[in-house]
Structure formats: structure tokens, C-alpha cells
Amino acid sequence: MPKVYVTQEVPTANYHPAEKYGDVVFLCTTEVSGATASLHNVKLINSIRERLKLFNPADDFIAPSGSPIISCIVMAIVREKGSKFTFLKWNNRDFAYTPIKVDLLGEDNVY
């Protein structure tokens, strides 16, 4: 079964609609630290990397949520696995997710 990797769990958000696309995996709950030599950030990035070990860009989804910086960290990590990804974009009007396929190399923007 596909997985939906949620970049950061936000306590007030309802992630139930994402379950339509697969098993939901939360990558983190905390925010990055602004401290230059933050051990928190090292632990956070290592934890996200560990949770993404089984990420398969051909089958799984990325659902950006919470901090844009966390989403950028997640993308930097998953980029090591390829250039084509499917995001789940939240639509506040319909209260539903829309799959958005992206090719980061621009070879095939809709695949």
C-alpha cells in the first residue's frame, strides 16, 4: 500500500482525508531551531531521514504541512531518491487533497 509522508504534523489539522491515498506517516512534530550549532536540528534531520528510508517516489506521496523549512528539508532528503514526486495539495475550499505530479528536472512536468 502507498504511504503519505506528512512533512510536519500540526495538532489542529485533520489528516484523515490523506488516508484515501495510503498509510499516513508523520515525519516530525517539532520546528527547527535557529541556533547555528543546534543538536536539536541534527537529531530532527536524522529522524526525518530515518522515517523516509522506505519512501518510494513511484508509489508514495508527500503532503506538505506545517513549517516551510521542514518541507524544504524533506524535499532535500527525498531528492536523493529521484526527481519525480507526487505531492498532495490541500484544498481549503473542497476540504480534500489533490495529487500533483512534479518532475524537478523539468523533463516531463506532467508524468
C-alpha positions as CSV (number, residue, x, y, z in Angstrom):
1,M,0.0,0.0,0.0
2,P,1.3,3.5,-0.8
3,K,2.3,5.8,2.0
4,V,1.6,9.5,2.5
5,Y,4.5,11.3,4.1
6,V,3.3,14.3,6.0
7,T,6.2,16.7,6.5
8,Q,5.1,18.1,9.9
9,E,2.2,17.1,12.0
10,V,0.1,20.1,13.1
11,P,-2.1,19.3,16.0
12,T,-5.1,21.3,14.7
13,A,-5.0,19.8,11.2
14,N,-7.2,16.9,10.1
15,Y,-5.2,14.4,8.1
16,H,-8.0,11.9,7.7
17,P,-8.6,12.8,4.1
18,A,-4.9,11.9,3.3
19,E,-5.7,8.3,4.3
20,K,-7.5,7.9,1.0
21,Y,-4.1,7.8,-0.7
22,G,-2.3,5.5,1.7
23,D,-1.0,4.9,5.2
24,V,-0.1,8.3,6.8
25,V,3.5,8.7,8.1
26,F,4.3,11.8,10.1
27,L,7.9,12.9,9.7
28,C,8.1,15.2,12.7
29,T,6.2,17.3,15.1
30,T,8.8,19.9,16.1
31,E,10.2,23.0,14.5
32,V,13.8,23.6,13.6
33,S,16.0,25.6,15.9
34,G,17.5,29.0,14.9
35,A,20.8,28.1,16.8
36,T,23.7,27.7,14.5
37,A,25.2,24.6,16.2
38,S,21.8,23.1,17.2
39,L,22.0,19.5,18.2
40,H,18.2,19.5,18.0
41,N,18.4,20.2,14.3
42,V,20.9,17.3,13.8
43,K,18.5,14.9,15.7
44,L,15.5,16.3,13.8
45,I,17.1,15.8,10.3
46,N,18.4,12.3,11.2
47,S,14.9,11.4,12.5
48,I,13.3,12.6,9.2
49,R,15.9,10.8,7.1
50,E,15.2,7.6,9.1
51,R,11.4,7.8,8.6
52,L,12.0,8.4,4.8
53,K,14.1,5.3,4.3
54,L,11.3,3.4,2.7
55,F,10.0,6.3,0.7
56,N,9.3,5.2,-2.9
57,P,8.8,8.1,-5.3
58,A,6.9,5.9,-7.8
59,D,4.2,5.0,-5.3
60,D,4.2,7.3,-2.3
61,F,3.0,10.8,-1.7
62,I,4.4,13.9,0.1
63,A,1.9,16.0,1.9
64,P,3.5,19.4,2.8
65,S,2.2,20.5,6.2
66,G,3.4,22.9,8.8
67,S,6.8,24.7,8.6
68,P,8.0,25.5,5.1
69,I,11.6,24.9,6.3
70,I,10.7,21.4,7.4
71,S,9.1,20.8,3.9
72,C,12.4,22.0,2.3
73,I,14.4,19.7,4.4
74,V,12.1,16.8,3.5
75,M,12.5,17.6,-0.2
76,A,16.3,17.9,0.0
77,I,16.3,14.4,1.5
78,V,13.8,12.7,-0.9
79,R,15.5,14.4,-3.9
80,E,18.3,11.8,-3.3
81,K,15.8,9.2,-4.4
82,G,14.9,10.7,-7.8
83,S,13.4,13.8,-9.5
84,K,9.7,12.8,-9.9
85,F,7.3,13.1,-7.0
86,T,3.6,13.2,-6.3
87,F,2.5,15.8,-3.8
88,L,-0.8,16.0,-2.1
89,K,-2.0,19.6,-2.2
90,W,-4.6,20.6,0.4
91,N,-7.7,22.4,-1.0
92,N,-9.3,24.5,1.7
93,R,-12.5,25.0,-0.4
94,D,-13.2,21.4,-1.0
95,F,-11.5,20.0,2.2
96,A,-9.7,17.4,0.1
97,Y,-6.3,16.6,-1.3
98,T,-5.4,16.9,-4.9
99,P,-2.4,14.8,-6.3
100,I,0.1,17.0,-8.1
101,K,2.9,15.2,-10.0
102,V,6.1,17.1,-10.4
103,D,9.4,16.4,-12.3
104,L,12.1,18.5,-10.7
105,L,14.3,18.2,-13.7
106,G,11.7,19.6,-16.0
107,E,12.0,16.7,-18.4
108,D,8.4,15.7,-18.1
109,N,6.4,18.1,-15.9
110,V,3.3,16.0,-16.0
111,Y,4.0,12.3,-15.9
